[in-house]
Amino acid sequence: MTVKLLVDMVHGSGLHRLFAPFYGGHTSVLLLHRVLPGPARGLPSDNLKVTPEFLDRFIAGRKKAGWRFISLDHLVHDFDDCVAHGRNMVLTLDDGYRDNFDHAWPVFASHRVPFTVYVANSFPGGRADFWWYTLEEMLLAYRRIELEHADRRVTLDIADSRAAFVAFKSAYQPLSSQDQAELMGRLRERYPLATAQERLAMTWDEVREMAADELCRIGCHTLSHRSLAPLPRDEAHRELAASRAEIEREIGRPVRHLAYPYGKAVDAGEREEELAKEAGFESAVTTRVGNLHSGHRDHLLMLPRIPLYEGGKNGKLSEIFLSGMYSAVTNGFKKVVTY
């Protein structure tokens, strides 16, 4: 049975709704990356975007249904109120994309809902490695790419762009930053792109302007957006502490919240939770799927989130995620999802 068919069956039957009273929790921390107008392109990065129109409808619909949109500060500082009130949502966006400034912020402002943008310093610093977008542009231009790495040759094909993305990530992510740069440099030489890529990241001026809005909190997403778990302890600590210090200098206000890059179990575990505590963060979020329950009071540095998708199979998945069914089934029916 395909994943799409299974999702269609569960969503169509309404089975997931039966889990909501038990696994829906009191708060859902929503995960977004990009907010962009225009249709999907049938590429893996489509999963990272929703349209402003969808976001506007989603917030309006949830408000009408009785949901309360709260800030991370409220969640951390008045957790008991969140448990007692229930039906809370927290809006978070990862990385620091320019469209957060251009398209997401106006939607949040129109609804007067708080939000947090986790900024990786390399984005406004102009050092970000947007390898996933570079790879997609190469595949669109050349259809097939031969990747030579560690005495192996792998063919990446636009016909299965998702498999190409996974294959490249598995080879690329474990490399040192120097080896990553060398590998990407060889690819750019062999598969040059005719036009320069658009400016994807916010500038520090834009981050500062957004941070001045009382609705906005700027969080930390590390210096370089590298997975923390594979790094030596001192380097992982620097990714957190130096990132926080620079962002605080740039925006002139405290940075209390963290999002672990990539955020899976292989990227952040008990050591990273301890590092986040040492660095002084009040909360930290992962990409593990789950809602918040009363037991998460003791795990504020390892909070799960719910990815918000638009339309199709993934849109149905978001609804299943929000019900709590997915996290219940995949985590042995535990309510507190952490490591």
C-alpha positions as CSV (number, residue, x, y, z in Angstrom):
1,M,0.0,0.0,0.0
2,T,1.4,3.4,-1.0
3,V,1.8,6.2,1.6
4,K,-0.6,8.4,-0.4
5,L,-3.3,5.7,-0.4
6,L,-2.9,5.1,3.3
7,V,-3.1,8.8,4.0
8,D,-6.2,9.1,1.8
9,M,-7.8,6.2,3.7
10,V,-7.1,7.5,7.1
11,H,-8.1,11.1,6.3
12,G,-11.2,10.0,4.3
13,S,-12.5,7.8,7.1
14,G,-12.0,10.5,9.8
15,L,-10.2,7.9,12.0
16,H,-7.6,10.5,13.0
17,R,-10.2,12.6,14.7
18,L,-10.8,9.9,17.3
19,F,-7.3,10.5,18.6
20,A,-7.6,14.2,19.1
21,P,-9.2,14.1,22.6
22,F,-6.4,12.0,23.8
23,Y,-3.3,13.0,21.8
24,G,-4.3,16.4,20.5
25,G,-2.6,18.0,23.5
26,H,-3.1,21.5,24.8
27,T,-0.8,23.3,22.3
28,S,0.5,22.7,18.8
29,V,3.8,24.4,17.8
30,L,3.5,24.8,14.0
31,L,6.5,24.6,11.7
32,L,6.8,26.6,8.6
33,H,9.8,27.6,6.4
34,R,8.7,29.6,3.4
35,V,5.5,31.6,2.5
36,L,5.4,32.2,-1.2
37,P,2.8,32.9,-3.8
38,G,2.5,30.8,-6.9
39,P,2.0,27.1,-7.7
40,A,4.1,24.2,-6.6
41,R,6.8,23.0,-9.1
42,G,6.7,19.3,-8.3
43,L,10.1,19.4,-6.5
44,P,11.1,18.4,-2.9
45,S,11.3,22.0,-1.8
46,D,7.6,22.4,-2.4
47,N,7.2,20.8,1.1
48,L,8.9,23.9,2.5
49,K,6.4,26.4,1.3
50,V,2.8,27.4,1.7
51,T,1.1,30.3,0.0
52,P,0.1,33.5,1.8
53,E,-3.5,32.9,0.8
54,F,-3.4,29.4,2.5
55,L,-1.8,30.8,5.6
56,D,-4.4,33.6,5.8
57,R,-7.2,31.0,5.5
58,F,-5.7,28.7,8.0
59,I,-5.3,31.3,10.7
60,A,-8.8,32.7,10.1
61,G,-10.3,29.2,10.2
62,R,-8.5,28.1,13.4
63,K,-9.5,31.4,15.1
64,K,-13.1,30.9,14.1
65,A,-12.9,27.3,15.5
66,G,-11.8,28.6,18.9
67,W,-8.0,28.2,18.7
68,R,-5.8,30.7,20.5
69,F,-2.6,31.8,18.9
70,I,0.1,32.5,21.6
71,S,3.7,33.4,21.7
72,L,6.6,31.1,22.7
73,D,7.1,33.5,25.6
74,H,3.6,32.8,26.8
75,L,4.1,29.1,26.4
76,V,7.3,29.1,28.5
77,H,6.3,31.6,31.1
78,D,2.7,30.5,31.7
79,F,2.7,26.8,30.8
80,D,0.0,26.0,33.3
81,D,-2.4,28.5,31.6
82,C,-1.7,26.8,28.3
83,V,-2.6,23.4,29.8
84,A,-5.8,24.8,31.4
85,H,-6.9,26.7,28.3
86,G,-6.2,24.1,25.6
87,R,-6.5,24.7,21.9
88,N,-3.4,26.8,21.6
89,M,-1.2,27.3,18.6
90,V,2.3,28.7,18.3
91,L,3.6,29.8,14.9
92,T,7.3,29.3,14.1
93,L,9.3,29.7,10.9
94,D,12.8,28.2,10.4
95,D,15.9,29.6,8.7
96,G,15.3,33.3,7.9
97,Y,14.0,33.3,4.3
98,R,13.3,36.7,2.7
99,D,9.7,35.7,2.0
100,N,9.1,35.6,5.7
101,F,9.6,39.4,5.6
102,D,7.7,40.0,2.3
103,H,4.8,37.6,2.6
104,A,4.4,35.9,6.0
105,W,4.8,38.9,8.2
106,P,1.9,40.9,6.6
107,V,-0.4,37.9,7.1
108,F,0.5,37.6,10.8
109,A,0.2,41.4,11.2
110,S,-3.3,41.4,9.6
111,H,-4.5,38.8,12.1
112,R,-2.5,40.2,15.1
113,V,-1.0,36.8,15.9
114,P,2.5,36.3,17.4
115,F,5.2,34.4,15.6
116,T,8.9,33.3,16.0
117,V,11.5,33.3,13.2
118,Y,14.5,31.1,14.0
119,V,17.4,32.7,12.1
120,A,20.5,30.8,11.1
121,N,23.2,33.5,11.1
122,S,24.6,32.4,7.8
123,F,21.4,33.5,6.1
124,P,21.5,37.3,6.8
125,G,25.2,37.0,7.0
126,G,25.4,36.1,3.3
127,R,27.2,32.8,4.0
128,A,24.3,30.4,3.7
129,D,24.7,27.2,1.7
130,F,21.4,26.7,-0.2
131,W,22.5,23.4,-1.6
132,W,19.0,22.0,-1.8
133,Y,17.9,24.9,-4.2
134,T,21.1,24.7,-6.1
135,L,20.6,21.0,-6.6
136,E,17.0,21.5,-7.8
137,E,18.1,24.2,-10.3
138,M,20.8,22.0,-11.7
139,L,18.3,19.1,-12.1
140,L,15.8,21.4,-13.8
141,A,18.6,22.6,-16.2
142,Y,20.4,19.3,-16.9
143,R,17.8,16.6,-16.0
144,R,20.5,14.2,-14.9
145,I,23.5,14.9,-12.7
146,E,26.5,12.5,-12.1
147,L,27.7,12.9,-8.5
148,E,31.2,11.6,-7.8
149,H,31.9,11.2,-4.2
150,A,34.1,8.8,-2.1
151,D,35.1,6.7,-5.1
152,R,31.4,6.3,-5.9
153,R,29.3,7.6,-8.8
154,V,25.6,8.3,-8.2
155,T,23.2,9.4,-10.9
156,L,20.6,12.0,-9.8
157,D,17.6,12.3,-12.0
158,I,14.8,14.9,-12.2
159,A,12.4,12.0,-12.9
160,D,12.7,11.1,-9.2
161,S,13.7,14.4,-7.6
162,R,12.9,13.2,-4.1
163,A,15.3,10.2,-4.4
164,A,17.9,12.6,-5.9
165,F,17.5,14.9,-2.9
166,V,17.9,12.1,-0.4
167,A,20.9,10.6,-2.2
168,F,22.7,14.0,-2.3
169,K,21.9,14.8,1.3
170,S,23.2,11.5,2.6
171,A,26.5,12.1,0.8
172,Y,26.7,15.9,1.5
173,Q,25.5,16.4,5.1
174,P,28.2,14.4,6.9
175,L,31.1,16.3,5.2
176,S,33.0,19.0,6.8
177,S,32.2,22.6,5.7
178,Q,35.4,22.6,3.6
179,D,34.6,19.3,1.9
180,Q,31.0,20.5,1.3
181,A,32.3,23.6,-0.4
182,E,34.7,21.6,-2.6
183,L,32.0,19.2,-3.6
184,M,29.6,21.9,-4.5
185,G,32.3,23.8,-6.3
186,R,33.0,20.8,-8.5
187,L,29.3,20.4,-9.3
188,R,29.0,24.1,-10.2
189,E,31.9,23.8,-12.6
190,R,30.5,20.8,-14.3
191,Y,26.8,22.0,-14.3
192,P,26.9,25.8,-14.5
193,L,23.7,27.7,-14.1
194,A,22.9,30.4,-16.6
195,T,21.3,32.8,-14.2
196,A,22.1,33.8,-10.6
197,Q,19.8,32.5,-7.9
198,E,17.3,34.9,-6.3
199,R,18.2,36.4,-3.0
200,L,16.6,33.8,-0.7
201,A,17.6,35.2,2.8
202,M,16.6,38.2,4.8
203,T,19.3,40.8,5.4
204,W,20.2,41.9,8.9
205,D,18.3,45.2,8.3
206,E,15.1,43.2,7.5
207,V,15.6,41.0,10.6
208,R,16.0,44.1,12.7
209,E,12.9,45.7,11.2
210,M,10.8,42.5,11.8
211,A,12.2,42.1,15.4
212,A,10.9,45.6,16.3
213,D,7.4,44.3,15.8
214,E,5.9,43.4,19.2
215,L,4.3,40.3,17.6
216,C,7.7,38.9,16.5
217,R,10.4,37.0,18.4
218,I,13.7,36.2,16.7
219,G,15.1,32.8,17.7
220,C,18.4,31.1,17.1
221,H,19.0,28.4,14.5
222,T,22.8,28.2,14.9
223,L,25.6,29.9,13.0
224,S,25.8,27.6,10.0
225,H,22.6,25.4,10.1
226,R,24.7,22.3,10.4
227,S,23.4,19.2,12.2
228,L,24.7,19.5,15.8
229,A,24.9,15.9,16.9
230,P,27.8,14.9,14.6
231,L,29.9,17.9,15.7
232,P,32.5,17.8,18.5
233,R,31.0,19.2,21.8
234,D,33.0,22.5,21.7
235,E,32.0,23.2,18.1
236,A,28.3,22.4,18.7
237,H,28.4,24.7,21.8
238,R,29.9,27.5,19.7
239,E,27.2,27.1,17.0
240,L,24.7,27.9,19.8
241,A,26.5,30.5,21.9
242,A,28.1,32.5,19.2
243,S,24.8,32.5,17.1
244,R,22.8,33.8,20.1
245,A,25.4,36.5,20.9
246,E,25.5,37.8,17.3
247,I,21.7,37.9,16.9
248,E,21.3,39.7,20.2
249,R,23.9,42.3,19.0
250,E,22.2,42.8,15.7
251,I,18.6,43.1,17.0
252,G,19.3,44.7,20.4
253,R,17.1,42.4,22.4
254,P,17.4,39.0,24.2
255,V,17.2,35.7,22.2
256,R,15.5,33.1,24.3
257,H,14.4,30.4,21.9
258,L,16.2,27.8,19.7
259,A,15.4,25.5,16.9
260,Y,17.8,22.6,16.3
261,P,18.9,22.5,12.6
262,Y,17.1,19.5,10.8
263,G,15.8,18.5,14.2
264,K,15.5,14.8,13.8
265,A,16.7,12.3,16.5
266,V,20.0,11.9,14.7
267,D,20.5,15.7,14.8
268,A,19.7,16.6,18.4
269,G,19.4,14.4,21.5
270,E,20.3,14.6,25.2
271,R,23.7,16.2,24.6
272,E,22.2,18.9,22.5
273,E,19.5,19.5,25.1
274,E,22.2,20.0,27.7
275,L,24.1,22.3,25.4
276,A,20.9,24.4,24.9
277,K,20.5,24.6,28.6
278,E,24.2,25.7,29.1
279,A,23.7,28.4,26.4
280,G,20.8,29.8,28.3
281,F,17.8,29.1,26.1
282,E,14.4,29.0,27.6
283,S,12.9,26.7,24.9
284,A,14.1,24.6,22.0
285,V,12.2,22.9,19.3
286,T,12.8,19.9,17.1
287,T,11.2,18.6,13.9
288,R,9.8,15.5,15.6
289,V,6.1,15.4,15.1
290,G,3.8,15.8,18.1
291,N,1.6,18.0,20.2
292,L,2.4,19.4,23.6
293,H,1.0,17.7,26.7
294,S,1.4,18.6,30.4
295,G,4.5,16.4,30.6
296,H,6.4,18.7,28.2
297,R,6.7,21.1,31.1
298,D,9.9,19.2,32.0
299,H,11.2,19.1,28.4
300,L,11.0,22.7,27.2
301,L,14.3,22.3,25.5
302,M,13.1,19.4,23.4
303,L,9.7,20.3,22.1
304,P,8.0,18.6,19.1
305,R,6.3,20.5,16.3
306,I,3.6,20.0,13.6
307,P,4.7,20.8,10.0
308,L,2.1,22.8,8.2
309,Y,1.6,21.7,4.6
310,E,-0.7,23.0,2.0
311,G,-3.0,20.7,-0.1
312,G,-2.8,17.2,-1.5
313,K,-1.3,14.3,0.5
314,N,0.8,16.5,2.7
315,G,-2.1,18.8,3.5
316,K,-4.0,15.8,4.8
317,L,-0.9,14.7,6.7
318,S,-0.9,18.0,8.6
319,E,-4.4,17.4,9.7
320,I,-3.5,13.8,10.8
321,F,-0.4,15.2,12.6
322,L,-2.5,17.8,14.4
323,S,-4.9,15.2,15.7
324,G,-2.1,13.4,17.4
325,M,-2.7,10.1,15.6
326,Y,0.7,10.0,13.9
327,S,2.8,10.6,16.9
328,A,0.7,8.2,19.0
329,V,1.1,5.3,16.5
330,T,4.8,6.0,15.8
331,N,5.9,6.6,19.4
332,G,4.2,3.6,21.1
333,F,1.3,5.7,22.2
334,K,3.5,7.9,24.4
335,K,2.2,11.5,24.7
336,V,5.5,13.2,25.5
337,V,7.6,13.1,22.4
338,T,11.2,14.2,23.1
339,Y,14.2,12.1,21.9
